[in-house]
Amino acid sequence: AMAAEEPRSLLALSAAAVSRSMAALEQDVWALPGHLLRGLLPLLSVFHLERAEAAARRAGLSTQPVWRQLWDDVMKTRPPNAKNITCWRKKFLETFFSNVLHGVLDVSSDWRLNDPHFSPLLHSSPHVSQLTLCNTLQGALELAAEHNQKVLENLASSLRILKFQHLLSSNQSVRHSLVLLLHRLIHHGSVSQVSMYSWPVPDTVLLVLILSMSAGFCRLGNAITYRSSPCGFCREEEKAQSQESPHERAEWGRCDEREGCDGKNQGRSPGALVEAGTETNGCRADAGLNSVLSGPTSPLQNPASEEASSKVPCDATGVQGGSSCCILDQLSCQRVLRKTRRRLKPAVGKKRRCLRQSRRPHADPEDLYDFVFTVAREDHSGLFDKNSTTEGENAESWTSLSPGSLCTSHVGCKKRGGSAGIFSLKAAQCFRSVSTLELFSIPLTGETWRTLSNLLSSWVSLENLVLCYNGLDANISCILSGLRALSRHSDCQLRVLRLSDVSSHLPCVELVCCILSAFPRLHTLSVSFDLKIQLEGKRPEGNPSCSEAEIPESCLEQLEIRFPREPLHTVFLLPVLKASKSLQQLSLESATLPGSQEFGLLLEALRECNPNLKKMGFYDVNLAQHQKEVLLLLQDPVLQEITFSFCRLFESSTAEFLSEIINAVKRNSSLTSLRLPGNRLGNDRLVALADIFSEDSSSSLCRLDVSSNCIKPDGLLEFTKKLEGHIQQRGGQIQFTHLCLFQNWLDQDAETAQEALRRLKAVCTVVSDSWDSSQAFADYISVM
């Protein structure tokens, strides 16, 4: 009957009537002709609109305009980067899920959301690939609730990025829920990235819990439950293990009792032992790596070693072959697992078999956290193994030594035994881990840095590590130590490392040398610091000068260094360039360049040692006195992209220098992108740049960036006319495609600027903005 009516009669139906009719007529509605279905889609609730996707596709219709209108009506905000959103359905449902979870959206506010068949969290969860948990983690508490079990199952399949922002201290109930959530989403799910933002006073207990579970470590107890049953996935794996033959179980569960771990291999780290895949006197050293962060219950800890570890820097063992501090000795009385290296491999996206659990009954739920921390203070006293912790214990001793860690000293190590209440290494299980970890604006203590180092030493699935404003300072020793241990694993995946902070206790280029010496397999390395510090007496202990460390041949492809207005130490940078034969991109920012002779040697080294270098960038570097070197770069036959951003190129230059730049670009057929923002081009120099595209030019330049160059509308119009003339002379054959004009003085004559932009857009893509130059100048004057 509905199909027989005119389309306008469908639109005349009330939305409520359509919604009531859908349940009975759904199959008939999906069979409607396309022109009728098009009129019906805007009248559907979110529940039915979601179900109409397949029918719309069959009819050749797109539901994107309907979802876009839903966003405007329900969210009432303009999303950032709206032009880049390719699927409004996913954008709406993902944002809708987050808003409902955090209680900022009332589903009764719009009839399209208030459908009796529609469960907000359940039906939107399959579309959520990124989720942010905030404040007191009430979202985690809600998702871990039993009635949301199906929601959590959907998230385990769809969620890829998990973010924590503005966290506050949490109670024990919330932490238990968080453990359940992380265990399902990371260890048995698809989350590959964990990011934490803006946590000025971090809760150490919570922070270490998130870090350790992101790394794939967890001690399971009754907390990982649904209806008081162990985690279903772990239960299935345990069942599979119990079905193995007695011979298999005995073989990979047996510790060789004929020879004990007598400490003969103390000179090798756990990472090196696992890398070699060997047994050391019958005890597998990789068992130590599978229980990182067992706190005071660790067989590696005793009161003496805890006290000593807080006084000795993480990197006291030197560059290579660092001591593992009695790890093998301390494991001598433990019955550890004999497993192949492939079982230890924590690759993202692969189901990792849990370490075999102890056959004892499940531990009390409270000791779930014993493997992570010990903070013997008022609010946390209920979280401890009461046999191993006392009220007076130091609150920061929980990360000093842990299984798999790089020990800080031999002091206090004992050859046998341990503290009371120690649980077996089997209790700290190893699961799937994430591939990306990001920490932004979270100040870490020295102990937390050591914990991160310990985790890093065996985190072979980690591909991207980003640490921004975390109070790095002298704690760089811990990161270097963790990198050295990680590099001993042949299957480690770390390729991207980004470090940003207020200050460093090493010069930037020397720090780059240290990092590449510790981990030469990096593909991308970014180092950025704000302030220059006095280095006298500030060098971290146990870190000899990296000028003495030989850099092995590296896999580095991209190197970015932002200097805190310190000199570019060529003596350190040259070895880096020579060791990085695969370097493709080099970016230097805020550096004080050496004399012309040293700078020339640097460019010569780039040509000789880095034949694959395609992109070169200088940012906020004074090149006014380096005109010869600038021309050499523009003449390079290999470079494809060159950036001189706020480099004062024309501060004291002559017209001859500009002419040489234009001729160099005209003759360079490999250069495709030239970025010159903030170099005081002005109108005259901009007009001259149009000659790059003259008839006698062999340039392949596609992109030109002249942002922030004091360009006025009349100058832009003249440049446009000259460019049009060159294009006409070349018969329309020109490769120029993009022109960037941000923050120029185009508001001084709007009519002329519009004409210039209109004519330019017929030639290339123009990127500009509505910048208020007068206000910007007033702001500049106000802060002088």
Disulfide bonds with the S-S distance in Angstrom:
Cys325-Cys407 2.13
Cys514-Cys546 1.53
